[in-house]
């Protein structure tokens, strides 16, 4: 298994966290809060965070905005989407 090469410099990544839920607010978003904390604790940048309802178009719109944003390198999603 590959290991972290400690001889290479750490490069922080700018991440956005998207929670999909019809029942939560950002304050109640446990998984989003954990992800945001882990991102910053690891030395990365929480570039943005959002919560959208379980709606394909709303999810697609938010992800598309972030894809176009050069200040975001990674998008992490959490929550139920109803896709299954």
N, C-alpha and C positions, 0 to 999 in steps of 0.2 A: 504494500500500500504506500502511496506517495505521502511524504511528510512535508511540512512547511520548511522551506529553505531559509533559515535564519540569517544567512549571509546577504540576502536580497532586501532592499529597503521596503518598508511597509508603505503601501499606497492606499489611502482611504478611498472608499467608493461612496458615491452619492446615491442614496436609496430613497425610494418612495414606497409607502405602505398603503395598500388599499384594502379596506374591510368592506365586505358585502353583507348587508344585513337589513332586514325589515324591522327588526326589534331593538336594535342597540343604538346608542348615541356614542360619540367619541369618548365621553367620560365612562361609559359602561363597557367599552370595547376592550375586554381583557386580553385577547390574543394580539390585537394591534398595539396595546400598551407594552406587552412583553416584547414584541418584535422591535418596537421603537427603542426600548431600553437596551436590548441586546445589540442593536446596531450602533448606538452611541457608546456603549461600554466597550465594544470591540474596536473603537477608534474610527468608525466610519461616520458618515454624515447623513442625518435624516433630512433629506432635501424637501420632502413633502409628505403629507399624510391626509387621507380622505376616507370618508365612509359614504357608500352609496347603497341604495336599496337593491334588492335582488331582481334586477331588471337588465336584460342583456344589453339594451341600447345605452343605459346609464353607465354600465360597466365599460362597455366598448368606448364610450365618449371619454371617460376619465383616463383609461389606459392610453387612448390615442393622443390626448393632450400631453401626457407624460412622455410618450415615445418621441414626440416632436420637441420636447424641452431638452436643450443641450446640457442643462444643469442636473439632469437625472441620468444615472448610468444603469440602475437596476430597479425593477418594479417587483415588489413582493405582494402577493394577494393572500387574503385569509378570509374565512367566513363561508357561509353557505350561498350557493348561487342558483340552486334549482336546476343546474344543467344535467344532473344525473336523473 
